[in-house]
Amino acid sequence: MPRTPGSGRQRGTQNRLTSAFKDAVKVVYEDIGGHAAFATWARENRTEFYKIASRLIPVEVKSSQDNTVRVVVQRFPVSRSLVEHGSAPLAAIGHELASQTHKQ
């Protein structure tokens, strides 16, 4: 039986299992210490941390304009203020990369 157009999940909507798993990971993340524990782990396991962080950098960027995209990866220490204010270190890295890209 053919599918009716428009039936099923809307484009971009996550699978229920994917959403449930992400929610479970968030609960466990907070339960094991949240951002502070992650920052401690990252300092002690820098190579593993950078492997994870590098996977979060977009591999392909599509643009309708003919612009050159440059990705700059810099090592910098996770500041104490990030941990104290509850900001995720990876979110801070992503924000920094995004702000550098928009300035150019």
N, C-alpha and C positions, 0 to 999 in steps of 0.2 A: 504494500500500500504506500503510495507516494506521500511525502510530507507536505503538509499545508504550509505555504509561504508565511513566515512570521511566527510559526510555532516554535516552541523550545526556548532556550535561553537567548536573551538579547546579546548582541555582539559586545564583547568586553566584560560580560558578567562572569564571575568566577564560578566554577563548579562548587557545589555544596561541600564536597569532601575537602577540596582545597581550602575553602574558607574556614571550615571547622578545624583543619589541621593548623592553619595559621593562627587561629584564636588559641588553640592549645599551646602552641609554641610561645605565644605572648604570655600566657599564664605561667608556664614553667620558667620563662626568662625572668619574670618578676620574682617568682618564688626562690630562685637560686641567687638573687642579689641584684638583678637589673643592671643598670648602666655602670654602677660602681664596680660590681664584680666583673663585668665585661672589660672595663678599662684595666683592671688589675690583671686579668688574663692576657689582654693584648700586650701589656708591658712585658709580661713574662714569656710570651710566645709571639714575638714580633714577626717572625717569618710566616707563621700560620695566619696571623692577623692580616698581613699584607696579601697573602694568597686569597683570602676571603674578600678583602676590600677590592682587590684588582678585578675580581669577577663581577663587581657591581658597576664597573665603568662600562658605559655603552660601547659595544663593539662596532656598531654601525649607526650612523646618524644620517637621516634623510632630510634633504632640504630642497625646496623648490628654487632656491637661489644658488648661484655658482660661487659659494663661499668655501674657503678652506677652514677646516676644523682642526684645531690643535688641542691635544689633551696633555696637560702638564701634571705629572705625578710628583708630589713633593713629600718628603718625610718630615713630619713635625710631631712634637710630643703632644699627647692629649693633655690639655690644660686641666688643672684642678677645678676651674670654674665650670667646665663642661659637666664634670661629675657632680659638683655641688648643686648646679641648677637643673640637673636631671636631663640634660640634652644628650642624645645618643652620639657617641663618637663618630659612627659611620654617617649619621645624618649631617654632622658638622663638616665632615670631609666632602660629602656630596654637595652641600651648600657652598663650600669654598670653591669647589671646581666649577659649579654652575655660575657663581658670581664672577669668576675669572673669565669664563667663556663669554658672558654677556658684555664685559668691559671691552673686549677686543673687537 
